[in-house]
Amino acid sequence: MDKAIFRLTLPNIMSNISVPLLSSVDTALMGTLTPLHIGAIGIGSMLFNFLYWNLGFLRMGTTGFTAQAYGKGDNTEMSSILIRALLLSVGLAVLLLVFRFYLGGLAFRFMQIEADILPIASTYFYIRMWAAPATLGLYVLMGWYFGLQNAFIPLALTIVSNVVNIVLSYYFVIHLHMAAAGVAWGTVIAQYITFFAGLLFLFKYKDLLNHFQAKALLHLRPFVHFLRVNRDIFIRTLVLTGVFAWLYRYSASRGALFLAVTVIILQFLNWMSYALDGFAYAAESLTGRFYGAGETRLTHRVIRRIFFWSGWMALGISVIYGIGFHWIAGIFTQDAPLLEALKPYRLWMAVFPLIGVASYIWDGVFIGLTASKSMRNSMVLSGIFFFVTLYLSEGIWPAYALWVALMVFLIARGVFQTYIYLNKGVQMD
């Protein structure tokens, strides 16, 4: 079982770590300019992620359904899932592009962005929106490959995406002096190159795809079930991105320096979450596979082993953050006032991996089981805890209210999901 876990986890960790690497490079490139640029890219990225992360069900739902079909050995269903999800991704990408200015304007007003940051953030945001078709298509391809228990193709695609992105962004910003537009165009070009590379990898599964039957798309029942599960995942993700959007809104309202501090702290959280998501993705693939095959005992066993190993990973990250916090912060900026403002957050960063690990792993388990309703409900309750805690903490610890609320949010997610599993087992929905 451990061998099966690490066969998926290690490529996932390598793949996932390269994702925050890209965000970190963008932040570091903007750090060569001004703190305003750091804050603007952070805001632009958050708005972009708020739109795209909420469509992350294209990956998560595809992984869960594909893994269960893989466990059953149903080749026709595996191929049908891919086509259904790709068609859905095309439709959603078209909607995003058509309404991009309306969505952007609404988001910028919600975030209450200062006038000096808005032009930089909006330039970055509107350029990156052109990557929508490729980004959503990649969500589907990644989810499908994960469901087929293949973590190496997603690793290869992520490496291609980030190498191209980093090289282009560096060239555009440092040599062509394109600033925020440079990192945005670097991302757009990299996403399309990676998407077409992902399509080429489908030739590896041409025998499986030969089982596709066009008439299967006319069967409404599996498609409605696919949409229902994805609807619940969408609501869950909407709450999650809403919490992080509020982090940025709260920070932006307190000035450019506070916002820059938040952007850099969230870089630490991104590295943590993407590392732990290596185990979460393995949980999606393996729990879906064993659950689909009707192997309840193996499903419980893989959950226990993934929690064991991810706990050690979280402890290691905590030690690294506790010891190397100031050195890591120096990678993102050399601005003296900003580095001074970051100093009080060392202990917070050392604690977050330990309290957050359960919430990340349970998400992977619930996705593999397609327990979307339970995942949705636990996230909604945790979101309520976040906003109530933030409101109460402002009068007690005003300087740290934001991070107290985020800590409670992560703990609540883990507690609620653990309670559901202990009471319902793998038959959650």
N, C-alpha and C positions, 0 to 999 in steps of 0.2 A: 504493500500500500504506500509506504514512504517513497519507494522508487517511482510509482505512478504519479505521486504528488509532485515530486521534484522534477520529473520529466516535463511537466507542464509549468511548474512554478518558476524554475530558473530562467527559461526563455522569456516568460512573462515579466519577471523582475527586470531583466536586461532591457526588454522592450519598453516597460513602463517608466524606468528611470530616464530613458532618453526623452520622454515627453516633458517632464519638468526641466530637463536640461535645455530644451528649446526655449521655454518660457524664461529660464534663468539667463540664457544668452541674450534674449531680447531686452530683459531688464538691465543686464550689464552694459549692453550697447547704448541704451538710453542713459545709463549712469555716466557715460562719457560726455553727456550733454549737460542736463540740469535736473534737479529734483522734480521740476515741473514735468519733464518728459517721462520720468519714472512713474509719477502718479498718473499721467495721461495714458500711458501704455497699460498700466494696471487697470484703470477704469475701462479702457477700450476692450481689453481682454475679457474683463468680467462681463461686459455687455454682450460681447460675442459669445462667451461661454453660456451666458444665461439663455440665449436663443438656442445654441447648438446642444448644450448639455441636456436641455429639456427634451431634445429629440434623441437622446442616448438610448431610449428604448429600442431604437433600430438595431443597436448592437446587443443589448442585454436580452431583449425578447428573442432575437434571432438565435443567440447562444443557447438559451434555455430550451427552446423548441427543437433546435437541431440536435442538441445533446440527447434529448429524450428519444428522438427519432433514431439517432445513432445506436442508442442502447437497445431499441427494438429491432434494429436492422432493416428499417423501412427506407429504402433508397428513393422511392417515389416521393415520399413526404419530405425527405431531406432536400431534394432538388426543388420541390414546390415552394418550400420555405424561402429559399434563396430568391427565387423569381418574385414571389409576393413582396418580400421585403425591399428588393431593388425597385420595384414599381412604386411602392409607397414612398421610398426615399426620393425618387424623381419628382413626384407630385409635391412633396413637402418643400423640396429645394426651389421649385418654381414659385411657390407661394412666398418663400422668404425673399427671393429676388424682386418679385413684383411689389411687395409691401416693405422693402428695406428702409425707405426713407420715413415712412410712417412709424415703423417699429423703432428705428433709431431715434427719431425725435421724441417719441414717448419715453424711451429708456433714458435719454439724457435729461429730460425734465424730472423724471423720478429720482435720478441720482443727485440732482441739485449741484451740478458741476460748476465750479468757478469759471468765470469768463476767460481767464488766461489759459485754462487747461482745455476748454471745450474744442477749440480749433484742432489741436493736436489729436485729441481722443477721437473726434468725429472723422478726421482723415484716415486714421488707422482702422476704425470700425467699418466704414463704408467700403474701403478697398478689400478688406478681408472677407466681406460678405460675398464677394464674387467666387469664393471657394466653396460655396454651399453645395452645389451638385457633387463635387468630388468628395467633400468631407462626409456628407451623409451616405454616399455610396460606399466609402471606406468603412463607416460604422457597420454597414450590413456585411461587407466582405470579412471584416475582422470577426464579427460575431459568428458568422457561418464557419469560418476556419476554427475558431475556438470550440464550437459545438462538435466539430469533427475530431476533437482531441488533438488538433495540430496547433502548437504554439510557435512553431518555427517560422511559418509563413508570416504571421503577424509581426514576429520579431524582425524578419527581413524587411517588411514594408515600413515598419517604424524607423528602422535604421536609415533606409533610403530617404524617407520623408525628412528626418531631422538633419541628416548630413547635407542634403540639398538646401534645406531651409537655412541652416546656420551659415553655410558658405555664401548663399545669395544675400542673406540679411547683412552679413558682415561687409560684403562687397558694396551693396547698395548704400549702407549707412556710412562706412568709413571712407570709401573711395569716391562714391558718387554723391555723398552728402545729402541723401534723401530723407534722413531722420526717420520719423514715424512711418512715413509712406514706404520707406525701404524695407522695414521688418514686415510690414503688411504684404507687400508684393512678394517678398521671399516666401511667405507662408502660402499664398495663393498658388504660385507656380509649383512649389513642392507638393501641395495636395493633389494637383492634377497629375503630376508625374507618378506619384505613389498610387493613385487610383488606377491608372492604366497598367501599372505593374501588377496590382492586385488582380486585375482581370486576366492578365497573362498566366497567373498561377492557377487559374481555373482549369487550364489544360491538364493539370495533374489529376483532376477529378472528372475528366471527360466521360469515362465509363459510367460514373455515378449520375452525371447530368443527362446521360442518354435515357435515363429512366423517367425524365420529366415528361408529363402529359399535360398539354395545354388545357384539356377539359377539367383538370384538377383545379384550375383557377376559378372555375365556375361553381365549385362546391362552396356554398356560403358558410356552412357551419365551421370548418377549420379557420376560414378567414375571419369570421366574427369572433371566434375564440382568440385568435392572434391579436385582433384589435382590442378586445377586452383586456387582455393581459397587458398590452402596451399602453392602454389608457391608464391603468393603475400605476404602471411604472412611470408614465408621464406625470401623473399627479404627485407621485413620490419625489420625482426629480425636480418638479416645479417648487415644492416646498424647500428642498435642499438648496437649489440655486437662489431661491428667495432669501434664505438665511444669509448666504454669502453676498448677495446683492446688497442686503441691508448692512453687512459689514462695511462694504465700500461706501455706501451712502452715508452711514454714520461717520466714517472716517473723513470723507470728503467735506462734510459740514464743519469739521474741526480744523481745516486748513491743509495746505500742501504738505507741511512737514509730517503731520499726523497720518495723512494719507500715504506718504512714502514709507513710513514705518510699517503701516498695515500691509502694503504691497510686499515688502521684504519678508515680513513674518509669514505671510501666506505662501511665499516661496518655500520656506521651511516646511510648512504643512503640506504643500504639493509634493515635495520630495518624499515625505513620510507616507502620504496616502498612496502614491504610485508604487512605492516599494511594497507596502502591505497588500496592495491590489494584485500583486503577483500571485499571492496565495488565494485571494478572493476569486480571481479568474480561474485558477485551478479548481476551486470549489464549485464554480458554475459548471465547468465541463464535467467533472467527476460525479458530483451529486446528480446532475441531469442524466448522465449516462447510466449510473446504477439505479436511479429511481425509474428511468424509462424501461430498464431491463427487469424491474420488479424485485431488485436485490435490496430489500430494506435494511438487512443487517450490514451490508457493505456501505450503504448510504450513511448510516449512523457512524460507522467506523471511520470513514474518510473525513467526516465532520470533526471528530475528536482529534484525529492526527493533524489536520490542517490548523486547528486551534493551538495545538501543542507547538508546532513549528513557527507559526506566526507570532506566538507569544515571545519566543526567543528573538525573533527578528525585531519586534517592537522594543524589547529591552536593549538590544544593540544600538538601535537608532537613538534611544534616549541617552545612552552613554555618550555617543558621538556628539549629539546636540549639546549635552551638558558640558563636555570638555571643549568642543571646538566652536561654540556659538559665535564668539567675536571674530574668529578667523573666517568663518563661513560668511558672516555678515559683510566682512571687508571685501568679499568677492563681488558683491552687488554694488557697492558704492564706497568711495573714498571721501565723501562729503562729511566733514568733521561734526557739524551739528546733528546730522542724521545718524551717524554712528553713536554719538552720545545719547541720543534719544532711544536707541535700540538697546542700550545696556541693561535696563531693568527687566528685559524679557527673556533672559537666559534660562531661568528656572521654569518659566512657562513652557518653553520649547522642549525642555527635558521631560516634562510630565505628559505632554499631549500624546506621544505615541502609545504610552501605556494605557491611557484612558480611552483612546480611540480605536484600538485594534479590534475589539469585539464588533463594533458597528460595521467596520469594513468587511470582515469575514462573514458576518451574518448576511450582509447584502449579497455576497456571492452565493451563499447557500440558498437563500430565498429565490434568487434568479434561476439557479439550476433546477429548483423544484417548481418553477413558475408559480410561486406563492405570492403573486403580485398584490393581492388584496391585503394580506398580512403585512407585507413590506410597506404598502401605502399607509395603512393605519398607524403603524409604529412611527413612521416618519412624520405624519401629521401631528401626532401627540408630542413628539420630540420638538417639532417646530414651535408648538405652543409653549413648551417649557423654555425654549430659547428666548422668546419675546417677553415672557413674564419675568424671567431671570434678569434680562437686560434692563427692564423697567425698574425692578426692585434694586438692582445693584448700583444704578446710577446715583442713588442717594447714600450708598454705603461705601463703595469703592469706585468713585467716578473715573479714576485713571485706568482702572482695569475692568470696568463693567463689561466691556465687549468680550474680553477673553474669559471672564467668569461664565458669561452666557454661552459661549461656544463650548466650554468645557462641560457644562451641564447638558448641552445639546448632544454631544458625543456620548456621554454616559447614559443619557436617557435612551438613545437609540439602541445601545448594547443591552440595556436592562429589559426594555420592552420586547426585543427580538428573542432574547434568551427565554423570557417568560412564555412567549408563544410556542417556541420549540419544545420546552419542557412539558407544556400542557397538551400540545397537539401532535408532537412528533413530526414526521415528514408529510402527513396528510393535513396541511395547514389550511388550504382554501377549500 
